[in-house]
Amino acid sequence: MGVWKQIAEYLYLRKPDPGRPKTQWVRYMHGINRISILMFLLCLVILAVKLIVRR
């Protein structure tokens, strides 16, 4: 599966793949990945705002 498709699934922008395994540990992994992607995007927004405000 492509990286962009997986990220879209993590952020609920795309329906999950019906063929993927549905174990408890995979759900935990996807939850942690979702949190890390959202934190990364939040940090990018904060850095962009800081860059714009300084000028």
C-alpha positions in Angstrom: 0.0 0.0 0.0 1.2 3.5 -0.8 2.4 5.9 1.9 -0.2 8.5 1.0 -3.1 6.0 1.1 -2.0 4.8 4.5 -1.8 8.4 5.8 -5.2 9.1 4.4 -6.6 6.1 6.3 -4.9 7.2 9.5 -6.5 10.7 9.2 -9.9 9.2 8.3 -9.8 10.7 4.8 -10.1 7.3 3.1 -11.9 4.1 4.0 -9.6 1.4 5.5 -8.5 -1.5 3.5 -10.9 -4.4 4.1 -8.1 -7.0 3.5 -5.8 -5.8 6.3 -5.5 -7.8 9.5 -7.7 -6.6 12.3 -5.8 -7.5 15.5 -5.6 -5.5 18.7 -1.9 -4.7 18.2 -2.5 -3.4 14.6 -5.2 -1.1 16.0 -2.8 0.2 18.7 -0.1 0.7 16.0 -2.5 2.7 13.8 -3.6 4.8 16.8 -0.1 5.7 17.7 0.7 6.5 14.1 -2.4 8.7 13.9 -1.3 10.6 17.0 2.3 11.1 15.7 1.1 12.4 12.3 -1.3 14.9 13.9 1.5 16.1 16.3 3.8 16.5 13.3 1.2 18.5 11.4 0.5 20.7 14.4 4.2 21.4 14.8 4.5 22.4 11.1 1.6 24.8 11.6 3.2 26.3 14.7 6.6 26.7 12.8 4.8 28.4 9.9 3.0 30.8 12.1 6.2 31.7 13.9 8.0 32.3 10.6 5.2 34.5 9.4 4.9 36.5 12.6 8.7 37.3 12.7 8.7 39.1 9.4 
